[in-house]
């Protein structure tokens, strides 16, 4: 890291002034509140106004809009997100003034070292849902956990909580190797797939990163919980010298698997069997086989940390999904409107396959690709999965941290998907959904950017 002669832990003390660059982000906003709760003086900046920024200001945390070196003021140290690079004027200004700059993951890593149990949930997809399931289970077990989730959980009315128990539960992202700054005692690996190829060279590079994450677990006392059904995860963990606890949808060779799966109205019930014994019987309020796998991962983490199966049953019985994970938004002209964060082809496949099983007459999907690099490198896969929709409405690509140096557009996807429609703006997406909607439809707004706004605007209109 740059410009930081001292470990970040020396700055995480009451009275120190922290400046957070990108403070409105999904893991920076809770970090700001946690640091303020520990007595630090917290300020920050973000590129735009948002609900997160408004929330932080309501807590007395100063947030500047736009990045400028003058925003640093008299801060003692700077924390940045992985998406903020060295050329950012605040980072450059801090370096010029000799102010230490740390990564967000370093801050979370330093905080988690104070907990006997650090449950870190990783994977290319499924992290938010599984971390949320773990939260429900540990809350049901009255463990009073500290939690950081990359989305909103209705149980918490936010994406985090500060508890007083001995467990911290964190969603752990591989982008820019952020999770390698963590100190997990239990590392959950849901799947290892090709993504974030603007940072990683290839799948082998990603597998190496996840293996390094698993090797952070203490050799004698830690646990790695991993998906036996994911061949890439097995490759990444081959020969690992850490205690490995495998879960599988069906394979009894794994330590944990599901049996007696039944479906009612698209929702599964099943037994969780661990090492030949029924650990819990679960009735999920969320559909899809991918959510059975997520539940098995959460239950496996609970098991290795000594929680009873009854906590798994109670916790998962109350789980209705995380924010922007097949989240019901309302009804328009007889069509049900849902929103989902899926932005990788594997996530799209799981989401759309599940949605097609729910009995709607048509599946109308408004999809906003996330980043130019992901769209370009996984183009054919996106085309393949979006064909699962009866009608695909393609919003323009959400740039996020990137510039469009490759000249790609969602119009390129639309040309390869029969019956699809390209919309250059979100207002046009809303207009298209308004024209399409009819009773019996399932309308899904999908993507990691701001596509949800198109659905919300649709629902805000007065029905005729």
N, C-alpha and C positions, 0 to 999 in steps of 0.2 A: 504494500500500500504506500501511498505517497505522503510525505510531509507529516508523518505521525511517529515521533520518536518514542511515545509512550503507548501502552495498550489502552484501548478505549475504556476499559474498566476504571481507570484512574479518573476519567472525566464523568463517569456516571454517578455523581455524588451531589447531594443538595447544594444549591447555590451556583453551580456551573451553568453557563448559558449555552444552549445547544441551538444551532441553526439547521433546519431540515430542508433540503432542496428537493422539491417534489412532495411536499408535506401532505397534499391531498390524496395521495395514492392509497391503495387498499391496505397495504401493510405499514405505510408511513403514518397514516392518521392514527391508528391505535398506538403505534410506537410513541408518537408525540404525547398522547394522553398518559401512557404508562410512565414516560419520563417525567412529565409534569406532576404525576401522582407521587413520584419519588423525591420531589422537591427541587427538581431542576427548573431553570428558567428557559422556557421553550418558545421559539419563534420559527418562522419558515417562509417559504415561497412556493408558488405553484404557477403553472402557465395560465390557468383560467379559474374563474369562479366555479364552485361546485357545492353540492350539499355537504360534502366533507369539510370544505373550507368554512362554510357557514357554521357547521357544528363546532369546529375548533375555535372559531372566534367566540362562540357562545360560552366556551370554557375559559375564555380569557387569554387564548393563545393568539399572538399577532401573526397574521399571514399577509405577505405582500403578493400581488399579482404581477407576474412577469419576473424574469431573472435579471438581476442587476447587482454588481459587486457592492453597491451601497446598501443593499438589503442585509448584508452581514452585520453591520453595526459593530457592537463590541462583544461579539460572541467568542466563546472559548474554543469551540470546535464545531465541525460541520459533519452532518450525516447526509448521504445522498442515496438515491435509488440506483438500481443497476442500469436504468435507462438514461441516467444523467452522465454525460461523458466529460472528459477533461477540458473540452473547449467551452463548456458552460461558463458564462461570465462570473458566476458566484464561485465556482470551483477554481477558476483561474485567479480570481481575486483573493481567495483564501490562501492559495499557494504563494502568491506574491507577498502576502502579509505574514506568512509563516504560521497560519492557523491550521491545525491538523484536520485532515479530511478522512472520514471513515465511511465504510459501506454500511447500508442498512442492516445487512445480514450480520455484520460484526457486532452491531448493537444488540440485536436479538440474541446472538450467540453468547455475548457477555451476560445478558440478563438470565438466560436459561441455565447457566452454570450454577446458579444459586438453588436450583431445584433438584432433589434426589431423583425424580422421574422426569425425563424430557422425552416426550413422545412426539416424534417428527414424522409427518406423513408426506411422502414424496411420490412422484410418478408423473408420466407425461400427461395423464388425465385422470380425473376422479378425486383429485386432492381435496377440493373444497367440500364435496359431499362426504367423503370419508372422515375428514377432520371434524365436520359437523356431527356425524354419527358418533365419533369418539366422544365429543363434547356431551352429547345427550347421555351416553352411557356413564361417563364419569360424574355427571351431574346427578343421575339417578342413583349412583352409588354414594352420593354425598361426599365426594372427594374434594369439592371446592377448588376446581382447577383454574389456573390461569390459561387463557386461550387466545390464539391469534389465527383468524381464518381469512382467506382471501375473498370474502363475500359476507353478506349479511345473513345471520341465522335468527329466525323469528324468536327462538327461545331466549336469545340474548338481547334482541332488539338492536343488534349491532354485529360487528365482525370480531369482537373480542370481549374478554372480561378479565378483570384482575382479581384472582382468588387468593386465598390464604393457605391452601393445601400444599402438598409436596409434589404436585404434578403440574407441568406446563405442557400444553398441547399446541403444536405449531404446524400450519401448512408450510411445506418446505419446497421451494422452487429451485429447479436446476439451472435456470437461465443465468448465464455469466458465472456459473458454479457458485451461486449464492449460498446454497445449502452446505457447502464445504466449510463455511464459517460457523456452523452449528456444532453443538455438543450433545448429540442424541444418546440417550440410554436405550431407547427403542426406536429403531429406524424402520418405517413401513415403506415398502417399495411396491406400488400397485402395478406398474407396467413401465417398460423402457422402450420408447419408440422414437422415430425420427421427427424432431421438432426443433425449433429455435436454431435453424440451420444458418441464420445470420451470425451465430456465435460458434456453434459446434461445427466441426469439419464434416462429420458423417455419423452414422449410427454407432460405429465402433468407438468414436470419441465420446458419444453420449453414454455408452455402456461403461467406459472407463470412469466417467464422472460419477455414475451411480455406484460403481464398486468402491470408489474412494469415499463416497458418502457412507456406505455400509461399514467401511473400515474405521469410521469415526466412533463406532459403538465400542464400549469397553469390552475387552476380550473375555473377561471372566464373568462379569455381571450383566452385560448388555444382551439385547436380542435384536436380530434382524427378522422382520416379518415380511414375507415376499410372496408374490403370486406365482404359483407353480404352473399355471396355465399359460403364462407369458414366456415364450421361448427366449425372447431377448433378455428378460430378467434372469432366467436361468443361466444364460451365457455370461451375463455380467457378474454373476455371483459364483460361478464355477470355481470350486476349490477354496472358497472363503473360509478363513480361520476364525470365524465368529459363530456364536450359536444361531442357527438358522431355523426359523419356524415357517413352514410353507402352508399356504391355504390354496384351495382349489374349488372350483364350482362342483365338480363331480368326482374327481380322482381320489379314491381312498388311500392312495400312497402318500398323500399330503398329510400334514399334521392335523389340518382342519378342512372339512369339506361339508357341503350341503347334501341333505337327504330328504326324501319325501316332499319334493317341491310341488305345490299345487297353486293354481291361479284362479282368482275370482275378480272379475271386472278389471283385469289387467294388472292386478296386484298379487305378489307372491307370498306364500306362507311356506315355511320349511324348518327342518331341524338343523341345528349347527352341531356337527359331530366332531369332537376333538379326541384324537388318539383312541378311537373306538367307542367313546362314550358320548351320549347326548349332553351337550353343555347348555344349550338353550333352544327354545322353540320361538321362532320369530314370525311375526305377521307385519310385513312392511306396508307403509302408506305411500311408497314410491315404487314405480314400475320398472321393468326391464331387468334382464339378466345381469347387466353391468352393475345394477344396484344390489343384487344379491352378492356379487363379488365384493363390492364396497363394504357391505355389512359383514361379510366373512373376515375382511381385513380388520375392521374395527373391533370385531369380537375377538380375533386372535390377539390384537394388542391388549385388549382388556384381560384376556386369559393370562398372558405372560406377565402382566403386572398384578395378578392375584385377585382380580375382581370376580365376583360370583356371576353365574349365568343369569340369575334373576335381574341383575342390573342391566345386562344386555337386552333381555326381554322388555323390561320397563322402558329403558332408554330408547330403543328402536321403535317401540309402539307409539311413542310420542313424536317421532321424527317425520315431518311432512315435507322435507326438502329445504335446501338452503336458498337464499335469494338468488335469482337469475339461474336457477337449476330447475327447469320445467316448472316455472312459477306461474300460477294462474293469475291473470291480470283482469279478466272481465269478459263481457259478452257484447258483441256488436252485430246487429241484424241477424241474431240467431246463431252466429258463429262464436265458438269459444276461443279466446285469445290467451296464449301462453307466451312466455319469454324464456330463453335459455342462453347460456354463456358459451356454448360449444363453438370452437373455432379451429379444431383440428379434424381431419377426415375421420379418424377413429371415433371421436366424440360425436360427430355428425351421424355416423353409422349407428352407434348405440342409441342416440336420441331419436332418429327418424324411424329406425326399426321398432323401437318401443312405441312411438306415437302411432304407427300404422296398425298396431294391435289393439288400439283402444276403441275401434268401432265407428269412427267418424266417416262421413261420406267422402270427404276430400281432405287431403293434407296440403295446406297452402303454407309455404315456407318463404319468409322474407329473410334472406341471408346476407350478412355484411362480412366479407372476408377481413381478416385482421393481419395487417402488414403485407407489403408487396413481396418480400422475400418468401414468406410462407406460402402465399398464393402461387408464386412462380414455381417453387420447388416441389409443391404437392399438387400442382394444377390438375393432372389427370385423375387423381384420387378425389379431389373436390367435385369434379364433373361427375364421376361415378356415383358418389354418395348423394349429390343433389338430385339425381334422377329418381331417387326414392320418393320425392315429393310429387304430388299430382300437378301442382303449379309451383314453380320456383321464381321468386321475385329477387333480383340481384341488386343490392345497394352497392354503391361505389366502395372500393377498398378503404378501410380505416387505416390511416398511415401510422398511427401511434408514434414510435420513435424514429421512423424511417422517412427518407426521401424517395420519390419514385424515379430511381435512376435506370430502371429497366423498361419503362414505358408500358407497364401492364395495367389492365383495367378489368373491372367486373364484366364489362361488355364482352371481353374475350371468353369468359366462362359462359355467358348467356348464349353466345354463338354455338356452343357445343352441347347445350342442354335443350332438347326439343320442348317447345311450348313455354320456355322461360321468358321473363321480361327483365330488361335492364333499366334501372332508375338511377339517374345521376345525382339526385339529392334525396334526403330523407322525406321531404315534403312530397316528392313524387312517389316514394314508397307508400306513404300513407294514402295518397290518392288512388294508387293501384289496389291496395288492400280494400279500400272503400268500395271500389268498383267490383272487386272479386267476391266479397263476403256474401255468403248465403247460409240459411239454416242448415245445420248438420256439418258445417266445416270446422276443422281445427286449424286455426291460424297461429303459426309459430314465428315469432321474431327471434333470430338466432345470430349470435356473434359476440365477441368480447369488447366491441367498441360501444357506440351509442345507438345501435339499431333499436333498442328498447323504446327509444323516444318516438319512433314511428308508430308503434303499437299503442303507446300511451296517448298520443295525439288522436289516434283513431277512436279510442275509448272516451276521450274527452268531448267528442262531438255529440251534439244532441241528435238522438235518433228520430227519424221522421215518424 
